[in-house]
Amino acid sequence: MASHGIEVKNLYKIFGPRGRDYIDAVKGGLSKQELNEKYGHVLGLQDINVSMPGGGITVVMGLSGSGKSTLIRHINRLIDPTAGEVLYDGVDVCRMNENDLRAFRRHKTAMVFQKFALLPHRTVLDNAVYGLEIQGVDRNESVKRASQWIERVGLRGFERHYPNQLSGGMQQRVGLARALTNDADILLMDEAYSALDPLIRVDMQTVLLELQKELKKTVVFITHDLDEALRLGDTIAILRDGRVVQQGTGQQIVLTPADEYITAFVKEVNRGRVIQAKTVMKPLAGTPEGMPIPHDMILETVAKSLTENGQTQAHVVDAAGQPIGRIDLPIVITAMVTPTSHLQQQAA
């Protein structure tokens, strides 16, 4: 069963001893710079409204200082908001009492950190069972569950190794196994892969995507890398200076950037790895011709499939295999290379 979604509503965070005193001023137009210079407080988040669908991956993206790590820490209330709500299953996490919050953190959320956060004196297995130990789960059951996830993330045979005996990528697999062993609905991943080498990073992205197909967790993934965001995110929210600049699917952000800031982000994107066949297909004209192409196939793969099969045209099919449009190689190549007003209108 898919996890429930998270709703962040009107969230503000002002760092400083009297943050609540300046909420109205910020809502009235007091800038981040003015707040700091005049009152010695820092505006971390400003009027954040983000829907994070249950069972999907929501990527929160932004440069350093944009507020993305501050935002993810509000979901399990490692940081208390100055104002606003974080709703999970209709309950405001920000209003939970101490006991409810402890239960929420132990049973509903799991976190994977950038620096792995493994316990150095514990083996791979003992790191993986740590969360279940905190919950008071029987040792035999904990080991059974942890061993399954250790194997699933590709670390079978390393159960008795210590973190300092593992590469960075392997350590991050331990962190992922630990999070999955808890069987929490919500998986919070704060720059989880940014410390890894590029090839290992792509490998870990693949691991997450493969597991997510089966598990359907509610994943909140923080990154500063647009390529990573586009590959992983079912939805993406881009932050700048504590505010949401744009949110939507990867296609929407690439094809219809909200402003010059987003335009600068997406100008170097490989569009062929983002845009799907259904976005550029033409209406069917008579009997479907050519090979069938899934509606959600990215254009890079469409071009490869057409070329390998010696064809220049295909028909696009929906999830049920029914024809819904047509596509040809010139359309694909044009869409991959040059933004057009036609594509922007379709994506809007």
C-alpha positions as CSV (number, residue, x, y, z in Angstrom):
1,M,0.0,0.0,0.0
2,A,1.3,3.4,-0.9
3,S,2.4,5.7,1.9
4,H,0.4,8.8,2.8
5,G,1.5,12.1,1.5
6,I,2.9,15.2,3.3
7,E,1.5,18.7,3.0
8,V,3.7,21.6,4.0
9,K,1.5,24.7,4.5
10,N,2.5,28.3,5.1
11,L,5.8,27.3,6.7
12,Y,8.1,30.0,8.1
13,K,11.4,29.6,9.9
14,I,13.1,32.6,11.4
15,F,16.3,31.7,13.3
16,G,16.9,33.8,16.4
17,P,15.5,34.1,20.0
18,R,12.5,36.2,19.0
19,G,11.6,34.8,15.6
20,R,7.9,34.9,16.2
21,D,8.0,38.7,16.8
22,Y,9.0,39.3,13.2
23,I,6.6,36.9,11.4
24,D,4.1,39.7,10.6
25,A,6.9,42.0,9.4
26,V,8.2,39.3,7.0
27,K,4.7,38.6,5.7
28,G,4.5,42.4,5.2
29,G,7.6,42.5,3.0
30,L,10.6,42.7,5.4
31,S,13.4,41.2,3.4
32,K,15.9,38.5,4.5
33,Q,18.7,41.1,4.4
34,E,16.7,43.7,6.4
35,L,15.7,41.1,9.0
36,N,19.4,40.2,9.5
37,E,20.8,43.7,9.4
38,K,18.1,45.4,11.6
39,Y,17.1,42.7,14.0
40,G,19.9,40.1,13.9
41,H,17.6,37.2,12.8
42,V,17.9,35.0,9.8
43,L,15.1,34.1,7.5
44,G,15.4,30.4,6.8
45,L,12.1,29.6,5.2
46,Q,9.4,31.9,3.9
47,D,5.8,30.8,3.2
48,I,6.6,27.3,2.0
49,N,3.7,25.4,0.4
50,V,4.6,22.0,-1.0
51,S,2.6,18.9,-1.6
52,M,4.7,15.7,-1.3
53,P,2.5,12.9,-2.8
54,G,2.4,9.6,-1.0
55,G,4.3,6.7,-2.6
56,G,6.4,9.1,-4.7
57,I,9.7,10.8,-4.7
58,T,9.7,14.5,-4.1
59,V,13.0,16.2,-4.7
60,V,13.7,19.5,-3.0
61,M,16.5,21.2,-4.9
62,G,18.5,24.4,-4.4
63,L,21.9,25.8,-4.0
64,S,23.7,26.1,-0.7
65,G,21.8,28.3,1.7
66,S,18.5,28.0,-0.2
67,G,16.7,26.3,2.8
68,K,16.3,22.8,1.5
69,S,18.0,21.0,4.5
70,T,16.1,23.3,6.8
71,L,12.8,22.2,5.2
72,I,13.5,18.5,5.4
73,R,14.3,18.8,9.1
74,H,10.8,20.2,9.7
75,I,9.2,17.0,8.5
76,N,10.5,15.0,11.5
77,R,10.7,18.2,13.5
78,L,14.4,18.2,14.1
79,I,13.7,21.9,13.6
80,D,10.7,23.6,15.1
81,P,8.9,26.0,12.7
82,T,8.3,29.6,13.6
83,A,4.9,29.4,11.9
84,G,3.0,27.0,9.6
85,E,2.1,23.3,9.4
86,V,3.5,20.0,8.3
87,L,0.7,17.6,7.9
88,Y,1.0,13.8,7.6
89,D,-2.1,11.7,7.5
90,G,-4.1,14.8,8.6
91,V,-2.0,15.4,11.7
92,D,0.2,18.4,12.2
93,V,3.7,17.2,13.1
94,C,4.5,20.6,14.5
95,R,1.8,20.3,17.1
96,M,2.6,16.7,18.3
97,N,3.4,16.3,22.0
98,E,6.7,14.7,23.0
99,N,5.4,11.1,23.1
100,D,3.6,11.4,19.8
101,L,6.6,13.0,18.2
102,R,8.9,10.2,19.5
103,A,6.6,7.6,18.1
104,F,6.3,9.4,14.8
105,R,10.1,9.6,14.4
106,R,10.6,5.9,15.4
107,H,7.9,4.3,13.4
108,K,6.9,6.7,10.5
109,T,10.2,8.2,9.4
110,A,13.7,7.1,8.6
111,M,16.6,9.3,7.5
112,V,19.6,8.9,5.3
113,F,22.4,11.4,5.7
114,Q,25.1,12.9,3.5
115,K,27.9,11.8,5.7
116,F,26.4,8.4,6.3
117,A,26.1,8.8,10.1
118,L,27.0,5.2,10.8
119,L,28.2,4.1,14.2
120,P,31.9,3.3,13.8
121,H,32.0,0.7,16.6
122,R,29.1,-1.3,15.1
123,T,29.3,-3.8,12.2
124,V,27.1,-3.4,9.1
125,L,24.5,-5.7,10.6
126,D,24.5,-3.9,14.0
127,N,24.2,-0.6,12.2
128,A,21.2,-1.8,10.2
129,V,19.3,-3.1,13.3
130,Y,20.0,0.0,15.4
131,G,16.6,1.6,14.7
132,L,14.8,-1.6,15.6
133,E,16.7,-1.9,18.8
134,I,15.5,1.6,19.8
135,Q,12.0,0.4,19.1
136,G,12.5,-2.7,21.3
137,V,12.1,-5.3,18.6
138,D,13.3,-8.8,19.4
139,R,16.9,-9.3,18.3
140,N,16.2,-12.4,16.2
141,E,13.5,-10.5,14.3
142,S,15.7,-7.5,13.9
143,V,18.5,-9.5,12.5
144,K,16.2,-11.3,10.1
145,R,14.7,-8.0,8.7
146,A,18.1,-6.3,8.6
147,S,19.8,-9.2,6.8
148,Q,17.1,-9.1,4.1
149,W,17.7,-5.4,3.4
150,I,21.5,-5.7,3.5
151,E,21.2,-8.3,0.8
152,R,18.8,-6.1,-1.2
153,V,21.2,-3.2,-1.3
154,G,24.0,-5.4,-2.4
155,L,26.0,-6.0,0.8
156,R,25.5,-9.7,1.4
157,G,28.8,-11.0,2.9
158,F,29.7,-7.7,4.5
159,E,27.5,-8.1,7.6
160,R,30.5,-8.4,10.0
161,H,32.5,-5.6,8.4
162,Y,32.9,-2.2,10.1
163,P,32.2,1.2,8.4
164,N,35.9,2.0,8.1
165,Q,36.4,-1.2,6.1
166,L,33.9,0.0,3.4
167,S,34.0,2.4,0.5
168,G,31.8,5.5,0.6
169,G,29.3,3.9,-1.7
170,M,29.1,0.8,0.5
171,Q,28.7,2.9,3.6
172,Q,25.8,4.7,2.0
173,R,24.2,1.4,1.2
174,V,24.4,0.5,4.9
175,G,22.6,3.8,5.7
176,L,19.9,2.9,3.2
177,A,19.6,-0.6,4.5
178,R,19.2,0.8,8.1
179,A,16.5,3.2,6.9
180,L,14.6,0.4,5.1
181,T,14.9,-2.0,7.9
182,N,12.8,0.4,10.0
183,D,10.0,-0.1,7.4
184,A,9.0,3.6,7.9
185,D,6.4,5.2,5.6
186,I,8.6,8.3,5.0
187,L,12.2,8.2,3.8
188,L,14.1,11.4,4.3
189,M,17.3,11.7,2.3
190,D,19.3,14.8,2.9
191,E,22.0,15.2,0.2
192,A,22.4,11.4,0.6
193,Y,24.5,10.9,-2.5
194,S,26.4,14.2,-2.8
195,A,29.5,12.9,-1.1
196,L,29.9,10.0,-3.5
197,D,31.9,9.8,-6.7
198,P,29.9,10.4,-9.9
199,L,29.7,6.8,-11.0
200,I,28.8,5.5,-7.5
201,R,26.3,8.3,-7.2
202,V,24.5,7.1,-10.4
203,D,24.6,3.6,-9.1
204,M,23.0,4.6,-5.9
205,Q,20.3,6.5,-7.7
206,T,19.5,3.3,-9.7
207,V,19.3,1.3,-6.4
208,L,16.8,3.8,-5.0
209,L,14.7,3.8,-8.1
210,E,14.5,0.0,-8.3
211,L,13.6,-0.3,-4.7
212,Q,11.0,2.5,-5.0
213,K,9.2,0.6,-7.7
214,E,8.4,-2.0,-5.2
215,L,8.2,-0.2,-1.9
216,K,6.3,3.0,-2.9
217,K,7.7,4.9,0.1
218,T,7.0,8.7,0.5
219,V,10.6,9.8,-0.3
220,V,11.8,13.4,0.3
221,F,15.2,13.7,-1.4
222,I,17.4,16.8,-1.0
223,T,19.9,17.7,-3.6
224,H,21.7,20.6,-5.3
225,D,22.2,18.7,-8.5
226,L,19.5,19.2,-11.2
227,D,20.4,16.1,-13.2
228,E,19.9,14.0,-10.0
229,A,16.6,15.8,-9.3
230,L,15.3,15.2,-12.8
231,R,16.3,11.5,-12.7
232,L,14.8,10.8,-9.3
233,G,11.9,13.2,-8.8
234,D,8.3,12.4,-9.5
235,T,7.8,16.0,-8.4
236,I,10.5,18.7,-7.9
237,A,10.4,21.9,-5.7
238,I,13.2,24.4,-6.3
239,L,14.1,26.7,-3.5
240,R,16.0,30.0,-3.5
241,D,16.7,32.1,-0.5
242,G,14.1,30.2,1.6
243,R,11.3,30.4,-0.9
244,V,9.8,28.0,-3.4
245,V,10.6,29.4,-6.9
246,Q,8.9,26.6,-8.9
247,Q,7.5,23.2,-8.4
248,G,6.2,20.6,-10.7
249,T,7.4,17.6,-12.7
250,G,10.8,17.5,-14.3
251,Q,9.2,18.1,-17.8
252,Q,7.2,21.1,-16.6
253,I,10.3,22.7,-15.1
254,V,12.5,22.1,-18.1
255,L,9.9,23.1,-20.7
256,T,8.3,26.1,-18.8
257,P,10.9,27.6,-16.4
258,A,9.2,30.1,-14.1
259,D,11.8,32.8,-14.3
260,E,15.4,33.6,-15.3
261,Y,16.8,31.8,-12.3
262,I,15.2,28.5,-13.3
263,T,16.0,29.1,-16.9
264,A,19.7,29.3,-16.0
265,F,19.4,26.0,-14.1
266,V,17.8,24.1,-17.0
267,K,19.6,25.5,-20.0
268,E,22.3,22.8,-20.1
269,V,19.9,19.9,-19.3
270,N,19.9,17.0,-21.7
271,R,16.3,17.3,-22.8
272,G,16.3,13.9,-24.3
273,R,16.5,12.3,-20.8
274,V,13.6,14.4,-19.4
275,I,10.9,14.8,-22.1
276,Q,8.6,11.9,-22.7
277,A,7.0,10.7,-25.9
278,K,3.5,11.8,-24.9
279,T,4.7,15.4,-24.6
280,V,5.7,15.7,-28.2
281,M,3.4,13.2,-29.9
282,K,1.0,14.2,-32.7
283,P,-2.7,13.2,-33.0
284,L,-3.3,9.8,-34.7
285,A,-4.2,10.0,-38.3
286,G,-5.9,6.8,-39.3
287,T,-4.4,3.4,-38.5
288,P,-1.4,3.4,-36.2
289,E,1.8,3.0,-38.0
290,G,5.2,1.8,-37.0
291,M,6.3,0.2,-33.7
292,P,4.6,0.9,-30.4
293,I,6.3,3.4,-28.1
294,P,5.2,3.7,-24.4
295,H,3.8,7.1,-23.6
296,D,6.3,7.7,-20.8
297,M,9.4,6.7,-22.7
298,I,12.0,9.4,-22.7
299,L,13.0,10.8,-26.1
300,E,16.6,9.6,-25.9
301,T,15.3,6.0,-25.7
302,V,12.7,6.6,-28.4
303,A,15.4,7.8,-30.8
304,K,17.5,4.8,-29.9
305,S,14.6,2.3,-30.4
306,L,13.6,3.8,-33.7
307,T,17.2,3.8,-35.0
308,E,17.9,0.2,-33.9
309,N,14.8,-1.1,-35.5
310,G,15.4,0.8,-38.8
311,Q,12.2,2.9,-38.4
312,T,11.5,6.6,-38.7
313,Q,8.0,6.6,-37.1
314,A,6.0,4.9,-34.4
315,H,2.7,5.1,-32.5
316,V,2.5,6.0,-28.9
317,V,0.5,3.8,-26.5
318,D,-0.9,4.4,-23.1
319,A,-0.4,2.3,-20.0
320,A,-3.1,-0.1,-21.2
321,G,-1.3,-0.5,-24.6
322,Q,-3.9,1.6,-26.5
323,P,-2.7,3.9,-29.3
324,I,-3.0,7.6,-28.3
325,G,-0.7,9.4,-30.8
326,R,2.1,9.2,-33.3
327,I,5.7,10.2,-33.3
328,D,8.6,10.3,-35.8
329,L,12.3,10.7,-35.7
330,P,12.4,14.4,-36.9
331,I,9.9,15.3,-34.1
332,V,12.1,13.6,-31.5
333,I,15.3,15.1,-32.7
334,T,13.8,18.6,-32.8
335,A,12.4,18.3,-29.3
336,M,15.7,17.0,-27.9
337,V,17.7,19.9,-29.3
338,T,15.6,23.1,-29.5
339,P,12.9,24.4,-27.3
340,T,9.8,25.4,-29.3
341,S,6.7,27.4,-28.4
342,H,4.6,24.3,-29.4
343,L,6.3,22.2,-26.8
344,Q,6.0,24.9,-24.1
345,Q,2.3,25.3,-24.8
346,Q,1.8,21.5,-24.4
347,A,3.7,21.4,-21.2
348,A,2.0,24.3,-19.6
